[in-house]
Amino acid sequence: MLPTLGVPEDEQFNKLAKQHDDLAQDPEKNAEALKAVEDAMNDRVRELADKAADDRQKAAEPQRELMREYPMCGVDPSPAIPRDAEFAELSGKRDALLTDPEKNADEIRDVEEAMHDRANELAARDKRRRRPSAHLKPKAADMSMIEDDEVAELPDEDGGLPDQPLKREAQETPCLAGTDMKDPYYEQLEALRDALIAEDPDKNAPAIRCVEEQMKDRAEQLKDDDEKAAAEQARQKDALLEQMPFLPSEINGIPIEELPLKDDEPFAALAEEHARLAQDPEANEEALKDVEEQMKDRAKELADQAAEEEKALRDALPFVDVGKTPLRELDLDSDPEFAKLHAAYDELAKDPETANGPEAKRLEKAMNDLAQLIAFDEAAAKHRDAIKDADLHEEFPFLPDEPVDGITLRDAGVMEDPEFRALANQLEDLKKEDPVKNAPKIKGLEDKLKDRAEELAKDVKDATDEAKEKYPFLPKRVDDVLLGNLPPRHR
């Protein structure tokens, strides 16, 4: 089967693959059965990708619990917090002081500042140990959108409690960059703050202040991350247009970087031919122009397909409003809950009497609400990926964005590779010690990191190519994950 790919380790996929191999002995006779099995294999690959996403979400839950329990610790609390004796002592002091929050307001503030400082120390220690480049972001909570957009006035800059009763002012909930999707984590904090105020604003004043400080921190983090993500997306677009200056910046209103150019086999083949001809541009001037025209035409075809698909989806689901997020990127019917709602809706649409009835309207709202959650997750994933890419570029400016053509550093999983991390740790230590004196050693480690990144990228490319060669009907990427990176792949 595919030893470098995790998919063949899945028993269900193996059974389908065996059926496919048997049926492929007589493809003409078994054409319909082959198509059914291929569809089932595609479905199973997507299920595996969805399971991986769920596993990542479950793995992040302990951190979200820490954020809820200790909002003063920031948005990236160390998992060591519950086991840390110093933090536990501070937490005990705070609990004791909270028995009389008005009398102990100053002491509570001092202890919470100490807890914040200790949390930062633990987070810094974690970073020294594992040195990850990726920001860990709170996953969107599955909660109803809160209508009330009012927030309480933030405390004074010195961190003290406000002298006057809390004054409520209208303030927009922050949105994710490039979208009009509200940030669910901020909304969760907002709901918690409102509940504390409604319960007893005087008794809950310290807790309210903690939550409001966290709201302020979250808003600032979103702003900083938005700027970082936007800058990285602009850098990647500039790099693409610098590499292929003959392409337009957008087609049919779709930014060129949003088209799946490098994952499209016809375009990728043309790009390889272009790179070969470009080794002698003078001798191959006419051939280069011809290939460039073909690449422009193929990009236009992809943009046309995307526009047609988007229009068809908008026409079919006019009640779904996900703002700026393209519906075609959400693959809504692959979500089991959405597919169930959609099937029920289609059934009602067959009868004119029920097509526009109350049950149909209820299903429309349910589908719209769910689509908005899915759209936020999609936008948040892109946002996180842009920040990861920015961090990698900032930390390793000497590495190419694509160690192997079509495989990014993130695709290669460099920061999940123990060998790469060990080399990166050595490099960081040498730079801290004496960058001038250690310059030769630094250069040597940078070369080793380049080589390792290329090895990892080549592994992913080989696994993906192997899967595509054996199963050409499988997509090259599922939810932006290369086929060669699908679970349960083990390096």
Buried (B, 14 or more C-beta within 10 A) or exposed (E): BBEBBBBBBBEEBBEBBEBBEEBEEEEEEBEEBBEBBBEBBBEBBBBBBBBBBEEEEEEBEEBBEBBBEBBBBBBBBBEBBBEBEEBEBBBEBBEEBBEEBEEBBEBBBBBBEBBBEBBBBBBEEBEEEEBBBBBEBBBBEEEEEBEEEEBBBBBEEEEEBBEEEBEEEEBEBBBBBBBEBBBBBBBBBBBBBBEBBEEEEEBBBBBBBBBBBBBBBBBEBBEEBBEBBBEBBEBBBEEBBEEBEBBEEBBBEBBBBBBBBBBBEEBBEBBEBBEEBEEEEEEBEEBBEBBBEBBBEBBBBBBEBBBEBBEEBBEEBEEBBBEEBBBBBBBBEBBEEBEEBBEBBEEBEEEEEEEEEEEBEEBBEBBBBBBBBBBBBBBBBBBBBBBBBBBBBEBBEEBBBBBBEBBBBBBBBBBEBEBBBEBBBBBBEBEEEEEEEBEEEBEBBBEBBBEBBBBBBBBBBBBBBBBBEBBEEBBBBBBBBBBBBBBEBEB
